[in-house]
Amino acid sequence: MTTLADIPFNDLQAGMKFKHPQHGEQIILELGRGQLGLVIRFHDSPMYDGVLPRMGEEEYETDIYQLVAQKTYPYGARDWEYAGEASTEEIAARHWQWFRVACPHCGRGHRLLAADPPAGARCCIGCGMVFYRPVEIERA
């Protein structure tokens, strides 16, 4: 059994599927960097989304650093079992399409899945530069 922890972050790609006991089957939509570290955006799980966790009323005694650590890759990466690549049919059924954009600084290509062309800033996983650049639809 291969887990998320067994795969180096630089080898991860959009379209890879993982199974988790709590989050179910998840497909990677995009990889990046955030203020909290490395970001993996799954289609239906905020586990490694790079967003600060919200504290509830019951959590007032919880250490904020512990909450942040629990949402930061690679915390819990051994719990995510690799389940192969998303099929063309799965991607089409969700009305997703492939997009790509290159970092203007280092040229690293970013490949991502989305229903609509994503806009806004992106942080390069290669060099860390934050850039605004429109994505292009990836043609087969």
C-alpha positions, 0 to 999 in steps of 0.5 A: 500500500502506497500512502501520501507520505511515501510520495515526495511532494514534488512527485504529486500531481493534480488528478491523483486519487487518495482514500482517507478513513475520514475524508473518503476518496479525494482527487487532487485538484491543485498543488501549491504553497501557502502561508502555512506551507505546502498546499494540496487542494483536494476536491472535497476536503480542506485537510491541506488547503493552507487556510488557517483553521477556525476555532470553535467555542469548545476549542478555546483551550486548544493551542492554535499551533496544534490546530495549524499543525493538524492542517499542514502537510505532511501531518497525517499523510500516512492515512491517505492511501494512493488510489490511482489516477482519476479517469477521463470519465470521472473528470468529465462527470464532475465537469472539470477540465485541465488547465495549466499555467507556468511560473513567470520566474522559474518556468515551472508548469502548474497543472490543475483541474477545475470546473471554470478557469481559476483566477487570482494569485498562485504561489509557485511550488518551485520557487515560491514566487506569488504571481498573477497569470491567466491559466490556459485550457490544456488541449489533448 
